[in-house]
Every structure is written in C-alpha cells, then in structure tokens.
C-alpha cells in the first residue's frame, strides 16, 4: 500500500486524521465468564504520535487474556502501559490487586495518570516512568507476581532489549508470571498500513512471520528463556467480542488483526 492508501486505512481505523484531537471512550467489559460488568473510561488521541497516546488492539487482547490469571492480592508490573487500559481494567476487575503502570513516554504517562484518576483507581494503580533500555525496574521485583507487556516489539523497539530485561528480571524472581502479547505485522496488508502511521516503516517482508518477532524468539532461545505460545481462549475471546461494537468487529476483521496476535508465556528454561 502507498502512503495515501495507508492514511486512508488508518483514518478508517481511528475515525480521523487529526493528530491532536483527544477523545474519551467508554469501554464496557461484559459480565461473562463470572466477571462482573465493568465500564472503563479511557482518554486517547485519535491518531499517533506518540504511539502510547492511542489504545492499540493488543491492549484489549492482554486485558481479556490475563484476567483469569490475576488472583486476589496480585502485584502486576506492566511495561509500556500507554493509555492505561490494561492497568485500569485490572484494577477495577481484580480483587485487592495492585498494578504498576510504566512507560518511557512523558505524554503517555501524563495521560495514563489522567485515566487512572478518571476511573477512580488511584489507590490500586501506580504510574511511573521506566525505560527498560536504560533504567532499573520501578519496584522490588521479588514482590511482583505478574509481569505483562503488549505490543512492545516492532521496528525501532527491538526484541533483543526486551529479552535482556526479561532474562534479568526472571533471574531476580523466577516465580514471575510473564505474559507478552506481540503483533505480527504482515507487510502489504491493511494492518501493516496502520503500523506505518504509528511510525513503523512498511518494509517488504517475504517471510510468513514478522522479522521483529523472529528476532525476539531467537534472542529468547539464546538467552535460555522458554516461550510458550498461548491462545486467547474461547471465553476471553467471547468477552472481548461482546465488549466491541459491530463497527469495531468489522474493523478488526478488515485489518486482519485476529491473525496477527501472538501471546507468549515466558519462563526460565531452554525452549523445547
């Protein structure tokens, strides 16, 4: 797709080509699978940059996928929280959990704090700056039960740095439950066009798998980390679909989003 077509697809996906317009979305998590109905109010920009000011699809997948695994009293550290959808959602849905929402972008952190206050979960969510490439984690890792990150590997945000940090953090706390949701951006498709608007170049790729993900997987194997691919699960997928409008369902299908998600559980140990 050319630049014009990419912009058209992005406009269809986000509803506007204005880069400085903020909107507040109401996202309803339905009462399915034993979870109570919950409404989230999330302020975001209609278009990037910065990329952390937009709620990306992988955040929805992470929220619904991780819910069953976050028990009472969990302490969750999130890398690249962006607008804070996952942090706010976990805080409202999980009993007595605490979420540490982190990002390296100041504008994203300010917006995340706004959303935490907007949803009245400041007592359960801490928002802090953390760049995994240059800083230590913002908390005592031995007290953390879950480490999560969504859509944090793409052109310009390589998987090697993520693997190095995961290896170090799992060394500090081997009992961490680590969940990573990545996006396989197929070149030439509408999904790739939207990625281009977010700052990811539309590079021609002949391989079936995004080379950024291949690099991440190879680096993990070399570091002795075990990556187990997981599915979202029918219950979580149903809950996610029920939270979406018909237009959103059609948009995800049009952009091929369902085929692009890769969910990993990460632990110490050589991959089989």
N, C-alpha and C positions, 0 to 999 in steps of 0.2 A: 504494500500500500504506500502511496505517496504521501507527502506532508498534508495535502488538502484532504485526502480520504481519511488519514489518521485523525485530523482535527474534527472531521465530521463524526467519526465513530465516537471520539471522546466526548463531543458535545451531546451525542445521543445518550451516552452512558451517564454523564453527570448532570445534564439538563441545562448547561450554559457554557459559554466560552469565556466568561468573565473570571479573571484570576483573583479578584479581590472581594468577591461577594461572599459573605457568610450566611449560612442558614442553620437553623436548628431542626433536627429531625427527631421525630418520635418513633422509636423502635419498640415494638411490643413483642416480648417473649411469651408465647402462649403457655397455658397450663397443660402441658403434655408430658408424659413420662414421669409423673409425680412431682413436677416442678410447678410452683405457683405462677400465675400470670404476673408479669412484671413489665412496667413501661420504663424505657430509658430515653432521656433527652440528651442528644449529642449535637453540639455545635461543631460545624466543619466548614471549610471552604468548598465552593462548588468545583474548583479546579486547583491543582497544584501549580507552582511551588508555594511553600515547601511540601514535600510529599507527606509529611506527618500531619498536615492540616486537613487531610482527606481520609475518610473511613474507607479502607480498601477491603475487598471481598474476603481476603484471608482472615481478617479480624473476626468476621461473622463465623467463619468455619472454626476458628480457635475457640471462641466463646462457647459455641454449642458442643464442640467436641470435647473440651476439657471439663465441662460442668460435672459429669458423673464421677470424675476422678478427684475432685476437690472436696475433701471431707471437712467436718467440723474442726475448727482450730487450725486450719491450714495457713501457711505463710507463703504467698506466691510472689516471686520476683519476675517481672515482665521486662524483657528487652524491647526497645523500640515501641513504646506504648502508643505513640501518635496521639490521636484524639481521646484515647482512654476508653473506648468501647468495651474492651475485654475487662479492664480493671473495674469499671463502673458496674458492668454486668455481674461479675463475680461477687463484688461487694454487696449487691442487692439480693443476690440469689443464694449465696452460700452462708450458712450459719457460722458466726464467730470466726470468719476468716479475715486475714489482713493481706492487702495487696500493695506491693511496692512497684509503682509505675515509673519506668525510667525511659529517658530519651536523650539524645545528644543535641537536639534542635531546640533553641530557646523559645521560638514562636510556638512550637508544638507543645512544649512543657507549659507555657502560659495558658494555652487553650485547654490542655488536659486538666489543669487546676480549675479552670472555669467550669468544665463539665463535671468534675468531682463535686464542686460546690453546688452546681445546678441540680444534681441528683441527691444532695444531702447525704453523701457517703464519706465526708472528710474524716470521720472517725475511724474508717476502715481502709482508706486508701492514702498512702504517702506518695507524693510526686517528687522525683528527684532527678537531677542530671547525671547521666552516665554514658560515657563513650567507651565501649569495650576495647577500642583500639589503643586507648591511652590512659585509662583510669581503672582503679580497683573497684570492685562491686560496692554499692552504696549501703551495704548491710553485712551483718555477720552471717556468712553462708551456712554455718552449722545450724542456724535457727530457721533456715528456709526449707520448706518441704517440696515446693514446686518451682521450676524454672521454665518459663514459656517465652516464645517469640514467634511472631507471624510476619511473613513476607520480609525477611531481613537479608536475603541473598539475591542480589541482582547485579547488573553491570554497575560498577562503582562501589559496591558493597560486597566484596568477595567472601566466599565461604571459608577461606583459609583462616581469616581472623576470627570468625565465629568458632571454628573448630578449636583453635588455640585456647580461646576463652572457655569453651565448654570443657575441654580437657583439664584445664586448671581448676575450674570450679567443681567438677566431679572429683578431682583429687582432694579438694578440701572437704567435700561432702559426698561420698559415694552413694548415699541413700537418696539423693535428689531424684525427684520425678521430673524428667526433662521432656517437654513436648515442643516440637518445632513444626510450624506449617509453612511450607515454601510454595512458590508458584512457578510452574514450568511455563515459561513464556515462549510459545511457538512462534517463530519468525514468519511474517507474512500474513498472520491471522488478525482478526479484529482485536483479540486480546493483546497481541504484540503492539498494535497501534496505540492502544490506551497506555501501555507501558512506555511507549515513546514519548507521549505527552507528559508522563511523570518524570522524564529525564533519562529513560533507558533507551539507548540507541536501537533502532530497528535493524540489527545486524542479520545478514542472511545466514541461516543455520541449516545444514543439511542433515544433521543428526536428529534422531527422534526425541532426544532428551535435551533440555536446555543445558548448554555447556557450563553455566554457572552452577547448576545442580550437580553435574558430573564432577566438577572440581570439588564441591563440598563433600560429596560421597567419598571420593578418592582420598581427600585430606583426612576425613574421619577414619577411614580404614587404616591409613598410615599412622595415625595417632593412637590406634588401638581402641577406638570407640565403636560400640555396636549401634547400628542404625536399624531399627525395626519399623518397616512401613506399616501404618495402621489405616483402617478405613474410618470414615466419619461415623458409620453405623446407621442403621435404618431409623432408630428412634431420634438420634440427633439430627439426621437429615430431615426427618419429618417435622421436627420442631423448628428447624431453620426455614424450611419451605413455608410453614404456617406463619412465620413472622414476616414474610415478604409479600408485597403486593403482586398482583398479576403482571404489572409492568416490570417489576424487578425480576420476577421469574423469567419473563421473556428476554430481558436484557442479559441475564446470566447465560441463558441458552444461546442467544445470538453471539455473545462474545466467547463462547466455548469455555466458560470459567470452570464448570464442574470437572472437565478433563484435565485442568491444569494444576489442581491442588495435590500436594504431596505432604502427608502427615507422618512425622517421624517421632518415635520414642527413642531417646538416646541414653545409653548407659556405658559403663566401663566394661571393656572386654572386646576381643577381636571379633569382627563380623564373621558370620559363618560363610 
